[in-house]
Amino acid sequence: MLMDLPHAQKLFMLDWYVDRVDLILTDDRASVTLAEWILVQSERQRTETFSAMLGAFRLNLEALSLLALFVGVFLIYNTAMFAVVSRRKDTGVLRSLGARRHEILGAFFDGDPDTRVSRRCTGGVAGYLLTRFLTALIGTSISDLYFFLRPEPIAWSIWIPVSGSFSGAGRRTWRFVPLFELVRTDPAKALSGRIASREMSRHAVITAVVGGVILVLSAFLLLLPGTHIYVGFAGVFTFLIG
């Protein structure tokens, strides 16, 4: 029996109420809007929607991770540079007494190897524990915002402290940049400590001009209307560089 909807509602005493809607769709991407707040979608559409949302969430996490790594590199470089520059007078004294450049380089990289290895392994273990905590935290966020997800944390492996040790060894290479500049400095200038000179002032002006140009470029990227998200990420990174 075919009947229009108002008469069917009156006959079955369903005043202004629809208990179900049967649809036969030939297109699995089709959707039906029953009201402003009701949208009927296929399972494939829901899967694609969730995949797109999860992809956007992952993209943001990757961008934030790169941002944190980028800032961490600058912090490590500043720490290494300060450790080298603070011994400027010591380097001048050693050069005046006849010490060679490679001997000064060896003195800066000398230390207790057992202590360095233990610190690096401890850092690897701490990083592993931090990943377990952050993995559970991210899984909770995805479950609250999108759908239920319980990600498995990274399994423990002996390569974790080993990789932490190698990454700690790589951190020491950041000293080479200010250290090579220091050992090439004239001993008389090194003995004077950190005193401003014309050459330093010229370098400061050039650096400030380059930084200002990079900041203008980052502002241009961030103010572009309707740009892609990668352009926004590029604007943020150029801002940090500036």
Beta strands, then each sheet from edge to edge (+ up, - down):
strand 1: 31-35
strand 2: 38-41
sheet 1: 1+ 2-
end
